[in-house]
Amino acid sequence: MEAAATVIWKEIVGAAVDAGMFSVIVDEARDNSCPQQMLICIRYVDSVTHSVAERFLGFVPLQQLSAEVLSSTIIQFLVDVGLSVNCCVAQSYDEAAVMAGVTNEVQKVIRDAAANPCPYVHCHSHRLNLVLVDVSKQLDFVGNTCTWFTLISGHPSAADRAQNSESMPAEDQSSITEPCNQDSDKPMLYLVCIISCCYD
């Protein structure tokens, strides 16, 4: 599996290098055990087909969520896979302050490291997610559907919740057994995935 992943990785990076420039896409990604990690993708124009290609490069575990740590992790990851940050000509994240801030946040650090205009673009998938969140607040059946998706796919296992509850005060344990907060945008991620699959 690792050998196959390495081969695919090299092909993707080679194509991006041949293109001469690429954009980076970064977002938060959690599995069922809920560790902090981010996923990194790149977009580039394929030099053979002359079409835009978007490729997933990998998951990166995170210990901190500061702008300094996030930006240095992104840059180091690109270097490790064989991409020069100087060839990064655009960046796309969600609109979290630590990512989108214009002073010393991630987009500013990446732009300075790239030494080119490297504009930040708010991820359009995230914009769609925000729209669906607002819609779901108005439609009860959507919120109920998302609650079930969250219970099935997004929450820690029952064993994890039981273990965590042992170290929690009694007044806080009730929240463990409650379904997801329908005001949260997390359940909508599952709905976005389903809609994407239906239309692909």
N, C-alpha and C positions, 0 to 999 in steps of 0.2 A: 504493500500500500504506500509506504513512504517513498519507495523507488519510483512508483508511478506518479506520485505527487511531485517529486523532484523534476521528472521529465516534463510534466505539464507546466510546472512553474517556469522552467527554463524557456519553454516555447513562448509563454506569455511575455516574459521579460524581454526575450529576444525580439519579439514583434514590436514591443513598445520602444525598445532601443532603436530599431530600424525606422520607426515612425519619427524619431527625433524629438518628440515631445509627448506629454501625457498630462492628464488631470487626475487628481486624487480624490477619492470619495471615502469618507470615514463616518462610521456610526457606531453607537453602542450596540452590543450584542450580548445577550445572556442566555445560558442554557437553564435547564430545570433546577440545577443546584445554585443558580443565581450568583456566580462569581462575576466580578467586574472585568469586562473585556471589551475590546473594540474590534470591528472588522474593517479591513482595508481593501478597497477596490481601486482599479485604475480604468480610465477611458483613454483611447487613442485611436488614430485613424490607421487602419491596416494598410501597409504599403503595397500589398498584393491586390486585395479586393477593393481598396479605396473606400471602405465602409467603416463606420464608427463601431469599435468593439469595446465592450465593457466587461472586464474580467475581475473575478474575485481572487485576491492574493493570499489572504489568511486572517486568522484570529490572533489578537495580541492580548495577553493578560495584563491587567493594570493593578498597581498597588495604590496609586494616588490618582486624583482627577484634577490636578492643577494644570493650568495652561502650560507651564514649563515642562512638566512631566509628559503631558499628552503630545506636545509638539516635538519634543526630543525623541519620544518613542516612535512617532510617525517617521521622522527623518531617519532614525537609525534603522527602522524596518526597511525603508526604501533602499538605503545603502546596502543592507545585508542581502537583499534579493538581487542587487546589481543595477539599481536605478539611481541616477543622479538627481538630486533634488533641484539642481539648476535647470533640468529639463521639464520640471513641473510648471505648467503654464496656467493652471486653474485649480480651484479647490472647492469641494462641496461638502457641507455638513448640515446638521440641523441648526436651529437658531438659539441654542443654549449660549448664554453669555460667555462662558469660558471658551467656546469655539468661535463665535461670531464677533466678539468684541474687537474694537478697532485700535485699542491702545497697546496692551502687551499680551493679548490673548492669542489663541492658536493660529488664527488666520494671519495675524500680523507677523508672528514668528516665522511661519512657513514662507510668507511673502519675502521677508528679509533674507531668509536662507536661500531662497530660489534666485534672488537678485534680479527679478523681473516683475512686471505688474501683477501677475498671478492672482487674478480677482477671485473673491469668495462669492459663491452662488448658493443661495438657500436651496437645500435639496427639495426637488419638486415632489418626490414621494412623501416626504415629511409634510409638505403643504397639503397633499391629498389626505394624509392621515389626520391632520388638524380639521379639515373639512368634515371628514367622516365622524370625528369625535363630536363636533357640534351637531351634526345630523342625529347621531345616536342619542343625544340628550333629549331630543324632541320625539323620538320614536321608541316606545317601551319595548317592542319586540326585538329591536336591534340590540338594545342594552342587555336584554335577557339572553339572547344568542351569544353575545360576547362574554357574558358571565360564564356560560358553559364552556366556551373555548378556553377561557382563562383557567377554569377549574381543571380541565383536561390537560392543557399544554403548558400553562404558564406558572402555576403555583408550585412551590416546593412539595416534595412527597409528604405523605401523612407522617412517615417516620421522622422526617426533618422537622415538621411542625410540632410533633410531640416532644422531640428532644429540646427544641427551642423553648417550649412552654414551661419546661421544668425550671428554667432559670429566669423566668419572667414573673413579675408581681401578678397576683391574682386578678387585679382590675384590668391588666393588659392582655390576659390570655383570651378574652372573648373575641378579640379582633382576629385571632388565628383561625377560628372556625367560620368567620364570616366570608361570604363571597366577595368577589372583587368590588372595589368602589367603581360604580359606573361613571363617575366623573373623571376617572383616570383615563389617559390616552393609551395605556398599555394594551387593553383588550382589543383595541381597534387594529393593532398590528396584525392580529390573526385574520381579521376581516379583510384587510388590505391584501394579504397573501391569497386568500380565497378568491377575491375578485380578480386579482392578477392572473391566477391560474385559469379562471373561467374564460378570460379574454385573450390569453396567449394562444 
